[in-house]
Amino acid sequence: MTLQEFLTQFGESLAQRVTQTCEILHDPVRDAGKLPDMDNRLATLRRPCYPAQAEAIKALARAFFHEGERAAYLCGEMGVGKCQMALGLLALAPRPLRTLVMCPPHLVSKWQREAEAVLPAVRVIPLSGPESLGVLCRLADARKSGRPPIPATPELWVIGRERAKLHHTWRPAVVTRLQARRETSPGGRASQPGRLVTWRDPACTRCGRPLVDKDGMPLPLDVLGKKHVFCPHCGEPAFTADRQGPRRYAPAEFIKRHLKGAFDLFIADEVHELKGESTGQGNAFGALAAACTRTLALTGTLLGGYADNLFFLLWRSHPTEMAAEGLDYRRVQQWMERYGILERITRISPGDDGWDARTVRGKTRRTTIRRKPGISPLILGKHLLPTTVFLRLADVAEALPPYEERVISLSMSPDLAEAYDALANSLLHHVREALANGSKHLLSSYLQSLLCYPDEAAFRSETVHDPRTKQILGHAPQVPGPLPKEQELLDLCAREVREEGRRVLVYVTFTETRDITPRLQELLSGEGFRVAVLKGSVEPARREAWIQERVQEGIEVLLVNPELVKTGLDLYDFPTFLFYETGYSIYSLRQAARRAWRIGQRKPCRVIFLVYEDTMQSKALTLIATKLEASLAVEGELSADGLSILADSSDSLVIELARALVNQVGATESAEAVWARLRKRDIEQVLTLTAASSAPPVTTISESVERIGEKLLIVDLIEHPAPRRKRVSRLEVKEAELQQLLEERPHLAQLALF
């Protein structure tokens, strides 16, 4: 029995059991009409909320202001309006709140604009300049003087996470203590005094005793200059601020020390980027979460594939709950053993004489433990469901235009295919030899070459060297262009720009040593398209304005690395996205793909992936889609495939790609099939959420459906939620799937072919 069959058969009884076992804080159906005060306050917002957004805000408000929760997560798919919901929460507070927002640096101005566009009355204090610490100092002085700290209107203090973490530099702060001993020369008499040898060891500035490590050995100055050391005797720090460096103080550290409790709410935007154990941004998140009364963490991609992606986030937002479970902040392996997947590898070496070392004492044994992708579904119930509000774009489908996401697989030209196969076979031989000798040092070179060569062959040959011996491992010649993918790019831009008047954004992942943007810019410009390239040299805070300036100049195609625009930017002017290259990061792909399909978009959106079939590109895209199902499962969208991958002990994407080539194992499904399955699930979810159970049955449907075959249809779902009212939702579906949906959901109002 599949998971889908199990849920279909037992879903109702399971839901009743969950309702009886778990205390549901906010149920939109149960609590409809019971919170008139919240509804009235939300109605005062300058920008109205959609129903799903309003229910999410109510749930957070009840958790924070009624139940006294200290922290919560809002995991909303890119484009659902997380900023709108976070600001709407301020309208439901029992009194005006002083709120601190930490966001990526290029979003500081956006938060300011959004606050003024959503809240009827708000005071925004940007902490983006060198005077930000002075503003915080004045707030600290006001609190010390006893002046009323409660603001008259909601206050929003916005700081970029880079500025929040930046602290002054430091240097060792020690004194030196004279040490001496006598050395007796070899063969000398014991009665003769040896040579007196003196030296100086670093010592504590407070007690004067030597600074030693845990084994009692003196610490040299070069070690003291690399890490913070405290005196083992009196606890005095052996470091101090360096007056020669930048004169600054980290705002996060200042708030933790001098403004604890001054902020009623802390909003951490794009919190998945703060998951590091000892990064400056992660530590800033922990410091601010501890200093503020409540914490709301916003993210569109909660999981990146590994269980420890959540470990430090949960420790910084919910330390009491983590400690109550017996977890230790310094023992991430304990968390991985409970909720993640670890691989233990024990290597036993035989003796020199050929005997089996496993049968005798003194055997040589070496054990290594490494983490692997995957996460236990138990983490959903124990740590995420009690603290997280999940929201999908399908929940706000009425606010969104049609969306199309598809993969175009192209056949390589005969010359390119011959050169690619020769390069792959040559690399295969050398990589297998290296792996047989226990070395993985060739994997990176081999993967990069096979991923990039088909896109570079028109203007560059490919020669792969062994990074250690500099031996040539493989060579592929330059192939005359334009290549099939380049021609498809030109044809697609011609259709989108010239026939439909739509701007196109082209994502190019490799933009450093393997940069192909000059080649694409030359091809597109040669066909008469107005092209611009966004480089990393444009400061993050300037990127949104830079793009708007290019749009006003009339550009038609924008080339950009997805890492530069993956968070925060609303790219409404580019309704067509083309992934010319795809990297390894699920975070980046999910974030970048939804920069245009967001609330406020009026044009239909299209996301297209270009790959060469039967190459490493198609394998990479298939694996990314497979991992995507796992990450969606953690965010509440369960499927049989997603949960199986979630608990699977598969390797990382790079290792799986390496195995696919070395073992000559192809993917069980094509990239088109996996992405089509994801898209089908989105369509079914939209149908489920928008269907009215009391609507009349389907009465008519166009006879043209029978003649369309397997082409993608655009249909209108027409509902009658109330007398004399009609709601229309536009969906994409295949003919065979449409018939199945009609049979499974006879309560839909009407489906009409568009």
N, C-alpha and C positions, 0 to 999 in steps of 0.2 A: 504494500500500500504506500503510495507516494504521500508526501506531506500535504499536497493539495487535496487529495482524496480524503486524507485523515481529517483535515480542517473542515471539509465539506460535510463529512458525516458526523463529526463530533464537535464542530465549532460552536454551536449554540450552547451545549452543555458545558463546554470549557469556558465560554464567556460568563455563564452564570456562576461557575465555580470561582473564577477570578473576581467577579463582583462581590461574592460572599466573603472571599478570603482577604482581598485587598480593599483598603479604604480609599475610595475614589474621591479626591478632593473637589474636582470640578467636572461635571458631566453636562455638556451643552444641551442634551435632550432633557435630562432630569431637571436641570436648573434653569430652563428657559422661562423667562419672565419673572424669575425670583430675585433678580439683582437689578432692580430699576435704577438704583443710584449709580451703579457702574455704567449702565446703558446711557443714562443722561450725561454723565461726565464724558464718555467717549464721543457722544454726539457734539460736544463743544469743540472737538479738534478741527483745526482748519482743513486738514486733509482727512476725509472719512476713511474708516477702516472697513475692509471687507469682512464678511461674517467669520471666516476662519481666523483672521487676524484678531478680531475682537474677542473670540473665545480663548485664544492663546493668551491675550493680555489679561483677561479675567482670571485664568488659571494661575498666572504668575502673581497677580495682585493678591489673590487669596493665599497663596503660599507664603509670600513675603509679609503682608500686612495683617493677615488673620491668623496664620499658623506660626508665624515667627521664624520661618526658615531663613538661614543665613546665606545660602547660595543656591543657585539654580542654573541650568543650562537651557538655552534656546537653540535647538538644532534645526535650522530651517534651510531647505534647499535654496541654492543661489537664485535670488530673484523674488522670494516670497515677501520681502519687506521686513527684514529683521530690525533694521534701524527704526522704521515706523512703529513696530511693536514695542521696542525698548523705550521710545519716547512716549508712546501711548501709556505705558506703565506709570509714568510720572503723573499723568492726569488722574489716576486712580489712587494716588497716595493720600493718606489721611491729612497730610499737611504738605506745604511746599518743601521739596527735597533739595539738598545740595548734592549733586551727582558728579562723580568723576568718571570720565570716559578715557580709556587708553586704546588707541587704535593705530593702524599703520600710518606712518607720517604723511602719506599723500591723501589721507582721508580726513585730516583735521578740518579743513575748510568745508568738506562735504557734510560732516556732522553739524557744523555750525549752520549751514544752509538748511539742512533737514529739520533741525530744531526750530528754526524760525518759520519754516513752512508747515510744521505739524502742530506745534503747541500754540495756543492763543496768547500766552504770555510767558516769556522765558528770558533769562539773562544768561548770555553765553560769554564765558571767559576763556579765550584760547591761551593755552600755555605753550606757545610755539616759538617764542623768541628768547633771547638771553635774559630778559627781565622776568621770566616765568618764576624763578626762585624768589625774586623780590615780592611778587604777588602772593606766593605761598607764605612768605615771612610775615607779610602784613596780616594775613588771616590768622597765623599763629599768635601774633601780638594781640589781635582783637580778642582771641579766645582767652589769653592770659589776663587781659584787662577786665574781663567779666562782662563785656558787652554781649547783648543777646546774639547767639550764634545762628538762630533759626532765620532763614531768608524769608523775605516777604513774598517773593515769587520764586518759582522753580529756577534753580541755578544749574548750569551745565558747564563744568570745567573740563576742557578737552585738551589732551596731551598726546603727542606721538610717542609710540613705544621706544623709539630710538632715543629721544630726549629724556624719557623717563628713566632710562637705565644708565645714562652717561654720568660717570663719577670722575672725580679728580684722579690723577695718577698717584702712585705711592712709591716709596723707597724704603729700604731697611732702616730701622731706627735702633741702633745698637751702640754700645761702647766696646772697646777692646780691653781684654784683661791679659796682663803679662803672664805667660807660662814658661816654665824652665825645667830642664832635666839634664843630667850628666850622662854622657855617652862614653862607655869604656871601649877603647879600641880593641879589635880582635888580637888575642895573644898577650895583651897587657896584664900587668900585675894588679891584683885586687886592691893592694895598698896604695897604688898610684891613682890619684883622682883623674877622672875622664874629662873630656872637653864639655864645657857648659853650653848647652843649646837652648836658645830662647825663641819664643814666638808669641803671637797674640791671637787669642780666640775671641770671636764675638760673644758679648755678654749682655745681660739684661740691663736696661737703663734704670730700672727701679731697684732691684735687689743686688745687681752686680754679679750674679752667678752665671756660669757659662750656659749658652743655649745649646742643648743637646737633643738628639732624636730619641726615639723610644728605646733604642739599644744603648743609650748613654754616650754615643759618639758625637763629638762637636760638629755643629752645623757650619759649613763655610759660607762666605758671603754670597757666592753665586747661587746657592740654594735658597738663602733668605731673600734674594731678589726675585725669585720665581713664584713663591707662594706665601700666603699669610701664616706666620708662625707666632705662637704665644709662648711666653716663658713657662716651662714646665714646673717652676717652683712657686711663682707668685701670680701667674696668669697675665702679666703685662704684655701688650702687643709689641712685637718686634718690628713694627712697620709704622710709617707715618705719611702724611700728605707730602707730595713732592712740590715744593714751591716753584720749581723750574717748569712744571708742566701746566696744563690748562687749569685755570682757577674756576672750578665749577663743583657743584654738589648734586648728586643724583636726586631728582625730585621724588622718586619712589622711596629712597632711603629717608629723605627729609620728612615726607608724610608719615612714614612708619614711626619715626622717632618723635616728631613734634606735633603731628596732627591726627593722632589716633582717635577715631570716633568723630572727626570733624565732618566727614562725608557720609551721608546716609545711604548712598548707593554707589557701587563701583561697577561700571559696565566695561567688560573686556571684549573688544571686537576682534574677530578672526583669532579666537583663542587657540585653535589647533596649531598655530605657528608658535605657541609659547610652551610646547610640550617638553622642551629639553630639560635635562636634569640640572645642569649647572650653567646654562646660558644666562646672559645678562637680562634678556627679555623675560625669560621664565622666572628668574629671581625677582624681577620687578613686579610681575603678576602676583607672585606669592606675597611680596611685601605689601602691596596695595590691597589685596584680598584680606590680609590680616588686619590692616589699619581701618578699613571701612566697615560699616555696620552690616551691609548686605552686598552680595556679589551676583551679578548676572553676566554669564559668559555666552557670547554669541559665536556661532560657527556654522558653516555650511557643509563641512566635511569633518565629521567628528573622528573618524578612524582612517588611518592610512595603511592598515594591514596587520600591524603588530599590536599585541595586547598592551605592551608598555607605552604605547602612544597615549593611553589614558591614565597611567599610573601617577605621574607627577602632577597632571592637571587635577586629578581627584584629590591628591594630597594637599594641594595648595588651596582648593576650594572647599573640601570637606575633610579636614584633618581629623576631627573628632570621630566621624564614622569610620575612617580608615584605621585609626588606632583601636577603636572598639572591636574591629574584626581581627585584631592581633597582628596587623601588618606593620612593617618597619620601613621608614622612609629610606633607610640606607640599604635595604635588601630588596631590590627590584626583582631579583631572581625568585624570591618567595611569591611575589605576585604572579610572575610568569608560570611558576609551577602550579598555581591555583587556577589561573584564568587564561594562560597563554599556552604556547607550545615550545618546548625545549627539546633539542636533539643532543643526546649524549653519545659521543664517539670515543670508544676505547681502542687504542692501538697497542697490540702486544707483539713485541719484536722477538723473533727466534734467536737462539744462540749462534755463535760463530761456527759451531761444529755441526749445525743442522738439526740439533735436537729441538723438540717442541718446548718452548719456554712456558707454556701454559700448564705443564704437568709437574713442574719442579718449583722449589722455593727460589727466590731471587730473580723471578721473571721481570722483564722490562715491560712496564705498563705505563701508558700515557693516555689520560682522559681529558677530553675537551668538551665543553658545553656551549652551545650557541643557540640563540633564539631563532625561531622560524615564524613566518607569517601564519596568522590564524588566531582565533579568539574563541573562548568558550561562550556559548549562548547564555550560560548562567549569569554572566556579567550584566545582561540586560535587566534581569529581575532584581538583582541585588544592588546594583549601583546606578543604572541609567534610568529605569522607569520611575523610581521614586524622586529623581532630581531633574528630569529633563522633559521639556516640551518639544515634541517633534512636529514638524510641519513640512508638507511637500507642496510642490507647485500645483499638483492636482487639486489640492485643497482650495486654491484660489483660481481655479480654472476659468471662472467667469470673467476674470480680469485680464486674461492672457490671449494673445492671438494664436493662430495655428502654429505648430512647431513640427519641423521635419528633421530627422537625424538619420543619416544613412552612410554606408561605406561603399565606395566605388573602388573595385579591384580591377586593375589594369594588367594586361599582358605586356611583358617587356618585348622590345624589338628583338629580332633574331641576334643581332650583333651584341646587344646588351645582355641578353640571356646567356649567350655563349661565354662572354667575359665574366659574368657573375658566377656562373657555375664553375668555371675554372678557378676563380679566386676562392670560392667556398670549398672546393675539393682540396686545394692546396693548404688552406688554413686548417681544414679538418684533420689532415695528416699530422701537422705539427702540434695542434692542440691536444690530440689524443696521446701523442708521445709525452707531452708535458704533464698531462693528467696522470698518465701511467707512472710517472716519476714523482707524483705527489705535489706538483706545482700547478697553480692556477693563474700564473702571472700573464698568460697569453689571452685570457678570457676577455678582458676589457678591450684590447686591441682588435680582437677578432669580431666582437659584437659591434663595435663602432664602425668597423670597415664594412661589414655586411649591411648594416642599417643605412649607412650614408652613401656608399658607392653608387647605387642606382640613381640617386638624385644628383650626384656630382659628375657623372661620367661624361657629360657633354662638354665640360670645360676643364676637367682635371683627371689625370690618371691616378691610380691607387697603388701604392707600394707599402706593404706591411712589414715592419721590422720587429725582431725580437727586442723588447725593451732592455734586456740584460746583455745579450751578446751582439746586438745590432745586426744579426744575420737577417737576410731577406727571406721572409716566410711566404710571400705571395705577391703577385703583381697583376693588375688589371689595366688595360689600356684605355685611353680616351675614346669615346664613341661619338660619332657625329650626331648633332642634335637637329631640331628639337626632339627630345625624348617623349615617350607617350604621356608621362605625367605632366610634362611641361605643356604639351599640346592640349591636354585636358584642362589645365589651368587657364590657358588662353580661351578655349571654347567656353568654359564655365563663366569667365568674366565677361565674355561677349554676350552671353545670354542674360546674365544678371544685370550688368551695367547698361548695355545698349538697348536690349529688348524690354527690360522691366524697370530700368531706372533705379536699381538697388546698388548701394555701395557694398564692396566685398572686403572683408578682413582676412588676411592670409597668415596663419600661424606657422612660423619656422622655428624649430626647437634648437637646432645647432647653429649658433651665431657667433662663435669664436673662431677657432682654427679651421673649422669646416663651414664657414659662413657661405651660404648660397644666396643671400639676399641681393648682392650685386647682380648675379646672373638673372634672378627672377625680375628684378627691377628693369634690367636691360631688355628682357623679352617683352614685358608688359608695356614699357615705354615705346618700344619699337612698333607695337600694334596700336599706338595712339592713346593708351590709357594714362591718366594722371595718377602717378604713384608717389607714395611717401613711405619712408622707413623710420620707425620709432626705435631708437637705439637706447642702450642702457645708460649712455652719458646724459640723457635727459633726467633731471632730478625727479624722484617720485612725486614730490609735491607739485611739480610743473606738468606732469604727464597729461592730466585731464585737460588743462588749458591748452597744451601743445596740440592735442588731438583736435580740439574744437577750432583752433586756429587753422589747422590743415583742412578741416571740413569747410570752413568759411572760404578758403582759397579754392575749393572745388575739387579736391582729390576724389578719386573713384576707387582706388585700391590702397589698402594700408598693409604693409608688411611689418610683423612684430613678433618677438619672442613671447610666448604665453606667460612666462614668469614675470614680465613687466606689467601686465594688465590683469592678472588673475584675481585680484582682490579689490573690491570697492568700486571700481569704475563702471559707469553705466554707458555702454556703447550702443545707444539706441540708433545712431546714424548708420550702423553697419549690420543690417538684418541678416546678412549671409556670412557665415564663418566657414573657412576652408582650412582644415588641418593638413598642410602640405607635408609636414613631418610630425611624428608623435614620439614623445620621450617615454620615460619610465614612470613618472609620478602620477598616481591617481588623484592626489590633491590638486595638482596643477591642471590636469585635464578637466576634472569636474568643475573647478572654479572658472577656468577660461572659457569653457563651452557655453556657459550661461550668462555671459556678459551682456548679451542683447535681449534674450528672452526673459524679461523682467516686467514687473508691474510698471506700467507707463508706456510700454512698447505698443505701437499701433500696427506695425507691419508684420506679416507672417515671417517667422524666423526659420532659417535653414542652417544646419550644421553638417558639413560634409567631410569625410575622412578619405584621403587619397592614399592608396597603397598598391604596391606591385604584388600580384598573387604569387603564391609559392615562394616567398622570400621571407627573410627575417622580419621585414616590416609587417607583413600580415600576421606572423606568429606573435609579434609584440602587441599588436592591436587586439588580437584575440585574448591574450593573457590579461591585458588591461581590463577588457570588458568582463572577464571572469572574476577578477579581483574586485571590480566595481560592484558586482552582485553581493559579494561578501560584505563590503563596507555599507551597502544599503541595508543589509540585514541588521547590522548593529544599530542603524538609525531608524529601525522600526518597520522597514518594508521587507517582510519575510517572503521567501520563496523556497521551493525545494532545492533548487540549484544554489541559491545564496547561502542557505544554512549548511549544505554539504561542504561548500567551499570554506565557510566560516570555521568549521571544525577540522578542516583538512590540514595535514602537516606538510603542505607544499613548501617549496623553497621560495626564495625571493625571485622577483621578476627577472633579474639578470641571470641568476643561476638556472632558472627554468628555460630561458632563451638559450643558454649555453648547452643545456642538456638536449634541447630540441635539435640543435645542429649536430652535436657530437654523436648522439645516439640515432640521428636521422629519424626522429619521432615527430610526426606532424601533429597538429592540433586536431582533436576529435571533432571540432566544429570549425567552420569558417568564421572569419571576422564578421561577414555579413549576417550569418545566422545568429551569432551571439548578440550583436547589436540590435538585430530585429526582435529578438526575444525581450530585450530590455525595453524597447520601444512599445512592443505589444502590451507589456505589463503596465506601462504608463497609460496607454489607451484604455485598458480595462479598468484601471483605477479611476480614471476620469469618468467613465461610464457609471461605475458603482457609486461615486460620490455625487454625481449630478442627477441620478435617476430619482424620480419621485415615486414612492411606493404606492400612493393613492391615485396615480395618473391612469387614464384610460389606456387600453391596450393599443398596440400598433395597428393602424388602420390601412395605411398605404405605404408603398415604397416603389421607387422607380423601377420599371421593367428593364432599364438599361443595365442594371447590376448583373444580370445573367450574361451579358455579352462582354463584360469588361475583363473577365478572367482574374489573374493574380495581380493586376495592377493596383497600386495604392489609390484608394478612394478618399475623397473628402466629403463627409456627410454632416448634415445638421441634425443634432438631437434636440427635438422640440418638446418642452415640458409645459405643463399647466399647473404650477404650484398652488394657484388660487383661482377662483372664478374670475373670468375676464382678464386674466394675466397670462403672459406667455414668456418663456425664457428659452433662448436658443444658444446651444453650445456647439462649436465646430470641432469635429474630430477627424482623425485619419485612421483608416482601417482597410484591410484587404477584403475581397469579396467573400472568401471562405470563412474568414474570422467574423465577418459581419453576420453571416447566416447563423453561426454558432452563438454569437452574442444575442441575436434575436430570440433564439430558442431558450437560452438560459435566463433571459431577462424579459419576460413577456409584459412586464408592467411599465415599460417605457412608453412615453407619450407618442412619439412619432419620429421616424428617421427619414430624412429626405436627402436624395443625392444632390450634391452641390455642383 
